[in-house]
C-alpha cells in the first residue's frame, strides 16, 4: 500500500473521533505530513481526504496557497521593481501574511464555514523562503471553529516539523498524522 494511501487511512481514523468543543485553536490543527517528493500523488488524492471527512459527518473546504505569492506580488504597485531587485522583497513580506489572512477570511465567509468544517490548507510548500508555516497557521487557526488540516510536505520527528526538510524545524501543538504512525 502506498504511503499516501496509509496517510489517508490514518487521517480517516482520526477525523472519525468525536471532536471536543473546548479545544484551543492550536489543538484544532491537524498536520498531514508527507514526503515532499509525494506532492503530486497527494494532490491527486485530496478528494479521498474530503470523502473521509464527509463520511465522518463533517463538511469540507479546501484553501489552496499554491498561487498566493505570485498573485499577491503581481498586485503590488511596484511589482516590476521587485523582480529587478528581489532583495527589496524582505521589507514587503510582512504584507504577504496579511494578504493570506484576508484571502482566507474571504474564503471562509464565501464557503460559509461553520463549526463542523474541516478546512484543508494545501500548497504550504510554496511559502518556503517567504514565510514560516507556523506564522501562517498561527494566524489562520483561530479563524477556523472546526479543524484546520494542513497538508505538510516535509518531516515530523520528536514533535519537530521541518518544511521540505530545509529548516531546522519547530515544535507545534498540532496533531501530527503520518503514513508511518497512526495518531
N, C-alpha and C positions, 0 to 999 in steps of 0.2 A: 504494500500500500504506500502511496506517495506521502511525502511529508506534509503537503498542503491538505491532503485528504485527512490525515491524522489531526492536523490543526483544526479543521472543520469539525471533526468528531469531538475534540476537546472543548471547543467553543460551544457546540450543541449541548453538551452535558452541563457546562457552566451556565448558559443562558436559561436553561430549564429550571434551575434552582430558584425558588421564590425570592423576590427582592425585598430587602429591608428598606423601610421608608425613612429611617433616621440616619442613613449613611451620609457622610460628608462628601463634598464634591470630589475630592481626590480618591475616595474609596469607591466612587461610582464609575471610575475609569477602568477600562479593560484594554490591555495591550496584547494583541495577537502578534507574536514575534515570529518572524520567518527569516530565512537566509536571503540576503539581498539579491542573490542570483535567481531567486524564485519569484521575482516581482511579476513577471508576465503570467506565470502559472496562477499566482494568487488573484491577479486581476481577472483572469478568465473564470475563476471560481467564486467571485464575490457574490454572485446570485445564490450560491449554496449557503453562504452565511445569512443572507436575507431569508431564505427558506427555513433555516434552523431557527432564526429569530421569530418568525411568524408562527412556526409550529409550537413554539414555547408560549405563544399568546401575547407577543409584543409587536409593536409597529416598528418600521424600519425607515431610515432616511440616510442617504449616502452623500457626504460632502467631500468633494474632491479638490485637493490643494495643488494638483499637478501643474496647472497653468496659472496659478495665482501670481507667481512672481513676474512672468512676462506681461500678464495683463496689468498688474499694478505699475510696473516700470514704464510700460507704454503710455499709461495715463498721466505720467508725470510731465510737468510743463517743460522741463529741461532734459527730457529723456535722451535726446541725441548727445548731449554733452556728457552724460553718464557712461554712454558707450565709448566715447572718446577718452574719458578719464575715469575708469572704474574705481580708482582709489577714492573718489568723491562719494561713492555709494555708502560708505560707512556712516556718514552723517545723516543719510536718508533712511537707513534700515529701521530705526525705531518706528517710522511711519508705516512700514510694511506690516508690522504686527498689528497696528491699529486698523489697517486695511483688511487684514484677515478677520479680525474681530468683527468689524462692521459687516463684511460679506457673510460671516457665519450667523450673525444676528438676523440679517435679512433672510437668509436661508431658513432658519428656524421658524421665523414668522410666516414665510411663504408656505412651508410644509405643515404649518400648524402643529408643531411638535409638542407633545404632552408628556405626562409622567411615565407612560408605558412605552416610550420610544427608545430604541437603540439608534443613536446617531453615529454612523460609522465615518471615520476620518481616513481618507485614502490620499496617497501622494505625499506623505510626510518626508520621504527621502529627498524631495525637491527643496526642502528647507535647508539642506546641508550646506554649510558655508555662509548662510544668510541669517538664520535664526536657530535657536535651540528648540528642539521639540518640547522640552519641559516648559519653556516660556509660553509656547503656544497652547499646550494642554492646560497650563495653569490659568490662562485667560478664558479658554473655551469651556472647560469642565463645569464651572459654576452656572453656566447658561443652560446646561442640559439637566433637566429634572429626572430623566430616566437614567440611561447609561451611555457613556461615550466610549465607543470602540475605536481604538487606534490601530490601524494596520501598520506595523512597525518593522521595516527592513533593517535587520541588524542582529544583535545578540542580547541574551539575558543570562547572566550568571551571578550567583551570590547576591541577589537583589540589586544588581547593577545593569543598567541598559546602555548599549552602545549603538548609536545610529550608524549604519553602514560600516560598522567596525572601525570607524575613523576617529571617534572621540574617545577620551578616557572613560567617559560614561558618567552616569549619575544615578542616585537612588531615587525611587519614586514609590508612592504608596499604592499605585495601581495594581490590579490583579494581572499577573503575567500568565498568558496562555501560550504554550509552545507545542510543537509537534512531538517533542521528546517526553514531556511530562504532562500528566493530567493535572488539572488545577487543584 
